[in-house]
């Protein structure tokens, strides 16, 4: 006779097996299906992760345009370039055509509660909108290419743009266009950059504030050395407001709206140890809640004179509050010996 404990163990294993199988079946039944994977038809589709593709926007190519007083530039050539694929080798040669479909912008905005703008037609260049998948192949021998004219960058002033490029037609019945992976997108974010590189002391807008005693200064870290006003505004580069936090964000309430023309910083031991600020992100605010980023100054773009690093602006800005997110070049001795603000 089978041992009672062995019998119970076998029953437990059988029950567990069926429970796991039911769970797997239910999980599989809940998976989202796409015509490019679960269809008997030969489907033509786009499947490109793109350049910085957005998680909720398949086949997207994301860029940023920076506007300054002098120029409007992008971090790369703004374009969508991709091959067209088929789920199976096509039975005969297929020509696939694409087009810009701006009607998809409003639909995407409504579905996702966002507000992308539509690119003006004059800014878009349809470099190549027709490609070929040869008989027996499952990928086009050439690529769709749509780009944005660099000479039009200055005209693109909305916060963000969306350009949908949709597969619109094919030359014969050898395949059908996918409805799930039919569209690629160019996403363009724009921002005004007011921080100006390589401004010397003589080029700063305004004059240094001489009395900081009424200002409120806070930081997102606990000081390990010194006190705010006594050390950062005492004119002594040997003292410091020191922190272990890295990077560090300093927020200043100037108690009234001022016309800001730039900043001057001195890192602790800048002269004796060559320590400097490697990165400073500058933001301003009228209410202390909503901040506008003016740009980023790096060690390479800040003029360094006798240990002082200067952050200049293309133009003055009015604000009551400013915020500096600073990073040091050193992993130790993180201190701010002097902070100066230029105002008009």
N, C-alpha and C positions, 0 to 999 in steps of 0.2 A: 504493500500500500504506500502511495506517495506521502511523504512527510507533509503534515498540515502546513508548516511554515513555508515550504517550497511551493505548495499549491497557491498560497496567498500571494507569494512574491510574483509568481507567473501571472496571476490575475491582475496584480497591480501594474506589471509591465505592459500587459495587453491594453488595459484601460488608459494608461499614460500615452501609449503609442497612438491610440485613436484620438485622444484629446489633442495631441500635437498635430495630427493630420488635419483635424477639423480647423484648428487655429491657422495652419498654413493655408488651407483652402479659403478661409474667410479673408485672410490678409491679401491673398492673390486676387480675390474677387473685388477688393476695394481699390486696387491699383488703377491709376488713370491710364486709359488706353489712347493710342495715337494711330492714325491711319498709316504712318510710316512703319509701324512695327506689327500691327495686327490686321492688315488688309491684304487680300489676295491680289489686288490690283498692283501694277507697277506704278509707284508714285514718284513724282519729281519733287524734290524738297531742298531746303537750305538747312545746313547743320554746321554752323560755325560759331565757336565760342566768341569770336570777334576780339576786338581790342577793348579790354576792361568791360566785358559784357555784363550787363546788369542781371541780377539774379532773377528778377520777375519780368524780364524782357528778353526773350530768346533772340539770339543772333543780333546782339546790339554792339555797336562800336562807339565808345564814349570818349569825348574830348572836352577840353576847356579852352576858351578864348579869354585872354587877359587884355583888358583895355587900360592903357596909360595915356597920359597927355601926349606922348610922343608917337605911339603906335598901338596897333592891335595885333597880337600874335597868338598862336596856338602852341600847345605842347608837342604837336606832331602834325603832319599833313592830315587834314580831315577828309576821310574817305571810308567807304564800305567796299571791300574787295573780297569776293568769295566765289568759289566754284559751286555749281549746281549738281546735285546727286540724284540717283534713282535707287529705289529699294531693291531692284533686280537689274541685271544687264538688260538693256533695251533691245527689243527684237528688230528694230530698224533705227536708223539715225534720226535723232530728234533735235530740233532747234527750239530753245526755250527763251522766251522774251520776258523782260521785267520792265516795270514802270514805277514812277513815284506816285503814291496814292495818299494824298494829304487828308482824305476823309477819315483815315484811320487815326489821325491825331486827336480829333474830338472824341472819338470812340474810346481811345485809351485814357484820355483825361477823365471822362465820365466814369469809366470802370474802376479807375484807381484813385480818384479824388486828387488829381494833380492838375497842373496848368502849363503844360508844354505849349510853346508857340510854334506856328508853322513857318518854316523857312521861306523867304520870298523866292519866287522862281528864278530870278536873275542871279541868285547866289549859288544855285545848284548846277553842276556840270554833269551831264549824262555821258560819261566817257565811253562806256560800253554796256549796252543793255540787252544784248542777244548773245547766247552761247550755244555750243553744240555738244551733245552727248552722242558719240559714235556708236554704231550698231555693235552689240556685244559688250559695251562698256557700261559702267554705272556711275561715272563722274565725267563732268564736262572737261574738254581739253583746254578750255580757256575760262576766264573769270569775268563775272559781272563787276563793273567798276563805276561807282557814282561818287563824286567828290564835291566839296564846297570851295568856291573860288576865294582864294586868300585876299584878293583885292576888295572883297565885300565884307571882311571881318568887322570893320569899323561900324558897319550898318547894323550889325547884330547886337542889339542892346537889351533884349528881353533876358530875364534870368536863365531860361533854358529853352532849347528847341528840340523838336523831334522830327526826323525825316524818315518816313516808311518807304521801303523799296520792296515792291511785291512782285512775285512771279505772276504774270498776267495771262500768258498763253503758250501753247506748244504747237509744233508744226503738224503733228499727226496723232493718230489714236494709239500709238504704241505705248503710251503712258498717260497718267492723269496727274494734275497738280495736287500736292498735299494741301489740306485745309489747316493743318496744325503747324507746319513748318514752311509756310508760304512766304514769309516776310522777314526782311532784315531791317535794322534801324540804325540811323546815325543819331546819336544823342550829343548835343552840344550844351555845355554849361558856360555861362559867361560871368566874369567878375571884373570890377574896376580895381586896379592896383594903384595905390597912391604912394606907397613906399618907393622911393627913388634910390637907385644904387649909386655908390661912389660919390656921395656929396661931402665935400670938405667942410671944415668948421666955418670957413668964410662964406659958404653957400647955404648955410642954414637959414630958414625963414623965421625972422623975429629974433628975440633976445632971450637969454636964459632967465627963468624965474629966479628971484632972489629970496623969496620968503615962502617956505612950504609949511610953516608951522600950523596952519589951520586945516591942512589936508588930512583926509582919512586914507590910510594905507593898509591893505590886507594882503595876505598871501595864502595859497592853498597848502602850505606846509608850516610846521612849527619852527620858529627861529632857534638856531642853536647858539648863535652869537649875536650880541648887539640888539638895539632897539631901532625901530623904523626911522624916525626923524633924526635922532641923534647921530646915527651912523651913515645913513645914505645921503644926508644933506648937510654934513658938517664941513665939507670942503677938504677933508683929510682922506687921502687915498690909502692910508695905512689901516684905517678902521673899516669895519664891514658889518653888513646885516647878513649873517651866515645861515645856510640851510644844508640839511642832508638831502632834502627832496630834489629830484632831478628827473625831468625838467620842472621848472617852477613857474607858476602864474602869479603875477603881481597885479592887483587892482587898485586904482587910485581914484578917489573922489576929490576933485578940486574945489568942491563946494559951490562953484558957479561955472557957467559956460565960458570957456576960453577959446581963443583961436590958436590952435596948435600948429606949429611949424616944423617940429622934429624933436628928437631925443638925443641925449648923450649919456653913455654908460661907461663905467670903469669897473672891470672885474677885479676882485681881490687878488693881489699878487700878479697883476698884469705886467708890471715892469720887472719884478724880481724873478718870477717863474714863467713868464710868457703865457699866462692863463688869459683866455678871452671868452667872449660869448660867441658860440658857434652858430647860434640860431635865435632870432627874436621875431615872434609873430606879434604884430601890432593891431589892436582893435580899439574902437571908441564907441561911446554910447551917450545918449541924451538922458536916459532914465535909469541906468545901472542894471537894466534887465536885458534889453535887446542890444546886442553889440554888432557893429559892422567891422569886418576885417579889412584893414588897409593894405596888408601885404606882409611879406616876410623878408627880413634882413638877415643875411648870412655873414660869416666872418669875411668871406671874399668880397661882399658888396658893401660892407661898412668901412668907411675910411677910419684908419687907426692912426692917431696922432698922440704920441707920448703916453700911450696906454688907454686913452679915451677912444671909444668907438662911437661913431656918429651915424644916426639913422635919419636921413633926410626925406622930405616929401616933395612930390611934384607940385602940390598946392596945399595951402593951409586947409584945415578942417575945424569945424566948430563942434565942441563936445564938452560935457561936464566930467565924464568919466573916461579913463583910458585903461587898457589892459595890456600887459606885456607878458607873453609866454616865452621864457628864456631857457636856453640850454647852454651849459658850459662846455669848454673844450677839455676840461679836466674832470676826472672821476672823483676828485677830492678838492678841498679848498673852494667849495661853492659859495662864494660870497659876492655881494654887490657893495662895492666901496662907495660909489657915487652914482646918483641918478639925477640927470638934469633934463628939464623940459623947456623947449623953446616956444614962446608965444608971441603973438603980435598984439 
